[in-house]
């Protein structure tokens, strides 16, 4: 479980995924680019790999 802190409403936000769009559930601020922390230990989580955001379209064939 991951946690990000919103600097607009000063509330924590929790998620089970470290990827994708992340909006504050209280005020709606985009927290996607904010650092995230382990929800239990509150230690900053460092990703070993940066995944590319791959978009899929109807024209993509395998």
N, C-alpha and C positions, 0 to 999 in steps of 0.2 A: 504494500500500500504506500502511495506517495502523497506528499503534501506540498502545496504551494501557499504562500502568504500573499494576500491582496493588500497592496499599499493604498488603495482607494477607500475600502471599507474596514480595513484592519482585521479581517476575518480569515481563518484558514480554509483551504479548499482541498478535498481529498479525491484521489483517483487510484484505480488499480492498474492504470496504464501510464507509461512515461512518454508515449508518442501520441501525436494528433493534437487537434485544437483543444485548448483548455480554457474555459470561461468560468469566472467566479460565479457560483450559484446564488450569491447574495445580491451583488450589484451588476453582474454581467460583464465586468472588465475582462479583456483578453489577457490571460496569464500564460499563454503558450510559450513565450520566450523567457519567462522568469525561471530562475533556478528552482529545482525541486529537491525535497528532503525526504528521508525515510520517515514515515509517519510515527513510528515507535521511538526511534532513537534521536530523531530530529537532526541527524547528520546529513550534510549535503551529499547528494548522489551524483556521482560522476559516471557518465556513460562511456563505456569502452569503445563503442562503435556508433558512428553517426549514420543512421539509416536515411536513405534518400526518400523523399516523399514522392512515391510513384503514383501517377495518375493513370487511370484506366479509361479506355474509351471503347465504344462499340466496334471500332475498326481494328482493334488489336486481335491478332490471331496467333495461335500457338502452333 
